[in-house]
Amino acid sequence: MKKTKLITLLSTFSKQEINRLEEFVNSPFFNKNRNVINLCGEILPFWPDFNSVELTEEKIFKAIFPRERFDYFKIKNVISDLYALSAEFLKTAISQGRYLDGEINLLNALHDRRLDNIYAQREKKVKKQLLDAEIKDEDNYLRQYQLERVNIAHYKFAGSSYSFNKIQTEFDSFLQYSLTGLLRLYSKMLHNKNHGNIYFDMKMFDNVWQYAKEMDFSENPSCLVYKQVIALELSKSETDYRRLLEIKEKYRKNIPPEEFYYILQEQNSYAAYRLKLGDESYYAERFNAFREMVENKFMDPGYLIFPNVISVYTSACMADEYDWAEDFLKKAQYGISPSDEKLNTINYCKGYLAYRQKDFGKALQFFSKTNFRLYLMKVMVKSYSVRIYYEQDLYEQTISAVDTFRHYLKTETMMAEDQKTAHYEFLRNLAELSRLKLEGINKKTSVDLGILKKQIKQMSANPLGAKNWLIEKAGKLN
């Protein structure tokens, strides 16, 4: 019984929802099936885990039908009925949570019943709540539009207070709703196109953008957010990035949590873009984005997939926020998903911390204990490991590790070619740097060193900070 849809659904319920479900099932308005009521009474005491050996179809059947012989299909039918009723309860609970949706539906009912006086009172109340809302997002403008549609139908029917201005009001609310939705989708398309190399058919974008970029959306913070994200994705300029951060701070109380989280994601992506170009001042920017995600519970340390744990932890280390990093890992270690990557993740994080603190022997020990399945993690381990050999003056081992890394890249089929190219450049220059260290700097090799320094500066990317690291190491050779 543990694998039924009913148990899967009920496992997600809070204590308050479980209590309300019991009241819902026992209400004759929603349910008159005594067997369903009895089943509910038998099952709910096993919440929240539902993992007792007593929770079987046979034992539940016996409790509900004590004088009958076990009938699998009969108990399945009752379970199915309770599942359907539980889903109906969720629908009711959701509609209660979306109060204004219910009010607009009520206005439709009042209109159909020609209850003009009650309609006028309720409509005034709904309109005030919509216009006075602290957060005016896509949902708010949708409800404004829905309200205006009801009003036009009602006042035209009632023959009073109707004017053609209401058509304009309906249009204005629909325009705000449409623009908010379009800009939201365009901004996400551009974000994924630029950072995930994904193609989208962005119909009407040029027309909408030409209109939107000239508009003042100070009364519509959601549009303002999406407009600025689009501007940043198009320009990649620091000016547009800083403007987005200003909007985040100014309107943080006027935008819903999803949009606040979206800004933080954009902040993280832009920081990663600048870091690839070699601007290490953005280590702090990226950490600030992750920290806000954690502090605002957009990321729950109690349950995170392992790449996210590594990204958050290493970003804190890059910003020299070691205490914060350790506190985060302490909270996150028990919620790493999938669980079989827990040890790999912890060893990698400890290895990275040791690497940042220049305890290279310790770092290499931790890295050697990892055995990730995901190629991105394997590349990170190999990239830092070859640097550690160089840092320890083990130049022959460095060259050998470079060859091993290069061979791995050739056989890795999941990795994009442009990513491979960036790592190939790093490995080629690191091998040459190690050769120069082995031979020593003299009149002959000084020419090679000058050429190498130019090659490093001309690297097309900065994978995992490799370009900047090479520049630093080559700069110490004269």
LINSULQUI-V148096 format. One record per residue. N is the residue number from 1. RES is the residue in three letters. OMEGA is omega in whole degrees, 0 to 359 (none if undefined). Layout:
# LINSULQUI-V148096
<<N/RES/OMEGA> <N/RES/OMEGA>>
This chain:
# LINSULQUI-V148096
<<1/MET/184> <2/LYS/184> <3/LYS/180> <4/THR/177> <5/LYS/180> <6/LEU/181> <7/ILE/178> <8/THR/180> <9/LEU/183> <10/LEU/180> <11/SER/181> <12/THR/184> <13/PHE/172> <14/SER/178> <15/LYS/179> <16/GLN/180> <17/GLU/178> <18/ILE/179> <19/ASN/180> <20/ARG/177> <21/LEU/179> <22/GLU/177> <23/GLU/180> <24/PHE/182> <25/VAL/182> <26/ASN/180> <27/SER/180> <28/PRO/178> <29/PHE/183> <30/PHE/185> <31/ASN/177> <32/LYS/181> <33/ASN/183> <34/ARG/180> <35/ASN/178> <36/VAL/178> <37/ILE/180> <38/ASN/178> <39/LEU/179> <40/CYS/180> <41/GLY/180> <42/GLU/187> <43/ILE/188> <44/LEU/177> <45/PRO/180> <46/PHE/177> <47/TRP/8> <48/PRO/188> <49/ASP/181> <50/PHE/184> <51/ASN/181> <52/SER/176> <53/VAL/179> <54/GLU/184> <55/LEU/177> <56/THR/179> <57/GLU/183> <58/GLU/183> <59/LYS/177> <60/ILE/178> <61/PHE/181> <62/LYS/179> <63/ALA/182> <64/ILE/181> <65/PHE/188> <66/PRO/184> <67/ARG/184> <68/GLU/175> <69/ARG/184> <70/PHE/178> <71/ASP/184> <72/TYR/185> <73/PHE/179> <74/LYS/179> <75/ILE/178> <76/LYS/179> <77/ASN/179> <78/VAL/177> <79/ILE/179> <80/SER/178> <81/ASP/179> <82/LEU/176> <83/TYR/180> <84/ALA/180> <85/LEU/178> <86/SER/177> <87/ALA/178> <88/GLU/177> <89/PHE/179> <90/LEU/178> <91/LYS/180> <92/THR/180> <93/ALA/180> <94/ILE/181> <95/SER/176> <96/GLN/179> <97/GLY/178> <98/ARG/189> <99/TYR/186> <100/LEU/175> <101/ASP/179> <102/GLY/180> <103/GLU/179> <104/ILE/175> <105/ASN/178> <106/LEU/178> <107/LEU/176> <108/ASN/180> <109/ALA/179> <110/LEU/177> <111/HIS/181> <112/ASP/182> <113/ARG/178> <114/ARG/178> <115/LEU/190> <116/ASP/183> <117/ASN/178> <118/ILE/179> <119/TYR/183> <120/ALA/180> <121/GLN/182> <122/ARG/181> <123/GLU/179> <124/LYS/181> <125/LYS/180> <126/VAL/181> <127/LYS/180> <128/LYS/180> <129/GLN/179> <130/LEU/183> <131/LEU/181> <132/ASP/183> <133/ALA/178> <134/GLU/179> <135/ILE/176> <136/LYS/182> <137/ASP/182> <138/GLU/180> <139/ASP/180> <140/ASN/181> <141/TYR/175> <142/LEU/180> <143/ARG/176> <144/GLN/179> <145/TYR/179> <146/GLN/178> <147/LEU/181> <148/GLU/178> <149/ARG/178> <150/VAL/182> <151/ASN/181> <152/ILE/179> <153/ALA/185> <154/HIS/185> <155/TYR/174> <156/LYS/178> <157/PHE/183> <158/ALA/179> <159/GLY/180> <160/SER/176> <161/SER/181> <162/TYR/175> <163/SER/180> <164/PHE/176> <165/ASN/180> <166/LYS/175> <167/ILE/178> <168/GLN/179> <169/THR/178> <170/GLU/179> <171/PHE/182> <172/ASP/180> <173/SER/178> <174/PHE/179> <175/LEU/180> <176/GLN/178> <177/TYR/182> <178/SER/180> <179/LEU/180> <180/THR/179> <181/GLY/180> <182/LEU/181> <183/LEU/176> <184/ARG/182> <185/LEU/179> <186/TYR/182> <187/SER/180> <188/LYS/176> <189/MET/180> <190/LEU/180> <191/HIS/182> <192/ASN/176> <193/LYS/183> <194/ASN/186> <195/HIS/180> <196/GLY/178> <197/ASN/182> <198/ILE/182> <199/TYR/174> <200/PHE/174> <201/ASP/187> <202/MET/182> <203/LYS/176> <204/MET/185> <205/PHE/183> <206/ASP/181> <207/ASN/182> <208/VAL/182> <209/TRP/179> <210/GLN/179> <211/TYR/188> <212/ALA/186> <213/LYS/177> <214/GLU/186> <215/MET/173> <216/ASP/183> <217/PHE/182> <218/SER/178> <219/GLU/179> <220/ASN/185> <221/PRO/180> <222/SER/177> <223/CYS/180> <224/LEU/178> <225/VAL/184> <226/TYR/177> <227/LYS/182> <228/GLN/176> <229/VAL/178> <230/ILE/179> <231/ALA/180> <232/LEU/180> <233/GLU/179> <234/LEU/186> <235/SER/186> <236/LYS/184> <237/SER/179> <238/GLU/178> <239/THR/179> <240/ASP/177> <241/TYR/180> <242/ARG/178> <243/ARG/178> <244/LEU/178> <245/LEU/176> <246/GLU/179> <247/ILE/180> <248/LYS/182> <249/GLU/184> <250/LYS/188> <251/TYR/186> <252/ARG/178> <253/LYS/185> <254/ASN/177> <255/ILE/181> <256/PRO/182> <257/PRO/181> <258/GLU/181> <259/GLU/176> <260/PHE/177> <261/TYR/179> <262/TYR/177> <263/ILE/179> <264/LEU/176> <265/GLN/178> <266/GLU/177> <267/GLN/179> <268/ASN/182> <269/SER/180> <270/TYR/178> <271/ALA/178> <272/ALA/177> <273/TYR/180> <274/ARG/178> <275/LEU/177> <276/LYS/178> <277/LEU/177> <278/GLY/181> <279/ASP/186> <280/GLU/173> <281/SER/181> <282/TYR/171> <283/TYR/180> <284/ALA/179> <285/GLU/181> <286/ARG/178> <287/PHE/179> <288/ASN/179> <289/ALA/180> <290/PHE/181> <291/ARG/178> <292/GLU/177> <293/MET/180> <294/VAL/184> <295/GLU/179> <296/ASN/175> <297/LYS/170> <298/PHE/171> <299/MET/181> <300/ASP/179> <301/PRO/179> <302/GLY/178> <303/TYR/179> <304/LEU/174> <305/ILE/191> <306/PHE/177> <307/PRO/179> <308/ASN/176> <309/VAL/181> <310/ILE/181> <311/SER/181> <312/VAL/183> <313/TYR/183> <314/THR/178> <315/SER/177> <316/ALA/179> <317/CYS/180> <318/MET/179> <319/ALA/181> <320/ASP/177> <321/GLU/188> <322/TYR/179> <323/ASP/179> <324/TRP/180> <325/ALA/181> <326/GLU/178> <327/ASP/179> <328/PHE/182> <329/LEU/178> <330/LYS/180> <331/LYS/188> <332/ALA/191> <333/GLN/182> <334/TYR/181> <335/GLY/180> <336/ILE/181> <337/SER/353> <338/PRO/187> <339/SER/181> <340/ASP/174> <341/GLU/183> <342/LYS/183> <343/LEU/177> <344/ASN/182> <345/THR/181> <346/ILE/179> <347/ASN/178> <348/TYR/181> <349/CYS/179> <350/LYS/177> <351/GLY/180> <352/TYR/177> <353/LEU/179> <354/ALA/178> <355/TYR/180> <356/ARG/181> <357/GLN/175> <358/LYS/171> <359/ASP/193> <360/PHE/178> <361/GLY/179> <362/LYS/179> <363/ALA/182> <364/LEU/177> <365/GLN/180> <366/PHE/180> <367/PHE/182> <368/SER/180> <369/LYS/181> <370/THR/177> <371/ASN/181> <372/PHE/173> <373/ARG/183> <374/LEU/186> <375/TYR/180> <376/LEU/180> <377/MET/179> <378/LYS/180> <379/VAL/179> <380/MET/179> <381/VAL/183> <382/LYS/181> <383/SER/180> <384/TYR/180> <385/SER/180> <386/VAL/177> <387/ARG/180> <388/ILE/177> <389/TYR/179> <390/TYR/180> <391/GLU/181> <392/GLN/180> <393/ASP/178> <394/LEU/192> <395/TYR/177> <396/GLU/177> <397/GLN/178> <398/THR/181> <399/ILE/178> <400/SER/179> <401/ALA/176> <402/VAL/179> <403/ASP/179> <404/THR/179> <405/PHE/181> <406/ARG/179> <407/HIS/178> <408/TYR/181> <409/LEU/180> <410/LYS/183> <411/THR/182> <412/GLU/185> <413/THR/184> <414/MET/188> <415/MET/179> <416/ALA/184> <417/GLU/180> <418/ASP/175> <419/GLN/177> <420/LYS/181> <421/THR/180> <422/ALA/180> <423/HIS/176> <424/TYR/178> <425/GLU/179> <426/PHE/183> <427/LEU/179> <428/ARG/181> <429/ASN/178> <430/LEU/178> <431/ALA/179> <432/GLU/178> <433/LEU/179> <434/SER/178> <435/ARG/180> <436/LEU/178> <437/LYS/179> <438/LEU/183> <439/GLU/183> <440/GLY/182> <441/ILE/176> <442/ASN/183> <443/LYS/182> <444/LYS/184> <445/THR/179> <446/SER/176> <447/VAL/178> <448/ASP/180> <449/LEU/179> <450/GLY/178> <451/ILE/181> <452/LEU/180> <453/LYS/178> <454/LYS/179> <455/GLN/180> <456/ILE/180> <457/LYS/181> <458/GLN/178> <459/MET/186> <460/SER/183> <461/ALA/182> <462/ASN/187> <463/PRO/180> <464/LEU/179> <465/GLY/186> <466/ALA/182> <467/LYS/180> <468/ASN/178> <469/TRP/178> <470/LEU/178> <471/ILE/179> <472/GLU/183> <473/LYS/178> <474/ALA/179> <475/GLY/180> <476/LYS/178> <477/LEU/179> <478/ASN/none>>
